[in-house]
Each structure stands twice: as structure tokens, then as C-alpha cells.
Amino acid sequence: MNKDEVKRMCSVCRMRRPKAELIKVVRNNGEFAIPKGHAEGRGAYICKDEKCIELAIKKKALNRSFKCEIPNEIYENLKG
């Protein structure tokens, strides 16, 4: 299997998509980040689609995925 075939599930719409079509949010040692490339730690994915991003912010989808409170700056960074 090559990297183009790797699919992950969006935490909001639950659709499986190629990693290139998703935004990854990572928690490592209690710190949260939206990495540009590879990053160590627990990850959650959200579609780059505006509707999924808006729903993630509205429903606090990352809080559910990580089972803890996510800083607001991470949700703000999803938009841009």
C-alpha cells in the first residue's frame, strides 16, 4: 500500500478520506498542535471542507475525540 491509498476518518462527518484531504490535530504530552508534516502523539482528523470545520467548532468535535478540553486557539487555527 502506498501513501496515496492511506485513508483516515474525519472526526466530524465520519467519512474515510485520503490523508491529503484532511487536517490533522495532534496531542503530545498535553500540548495540542496542527502539524504541517509528521508529528508524534495521538491524532484526530477533520475534513478540509468548510462545513466540517464549522461543525467541528460548533460541536467541539475534537473534545470528544481526545476526551479532554481543547484550547480555543486550535479551533481558531482550523479556519485558517
Secondary structure, 3 states (H helix, E strand, C coil): CCHHHCEEEECCCCCEEEHHHEEEEEEECCEEECCCCCCCCEEEEEECCHHHHHHHHHHCHHHHHHCCCCCHHHHHHHHC
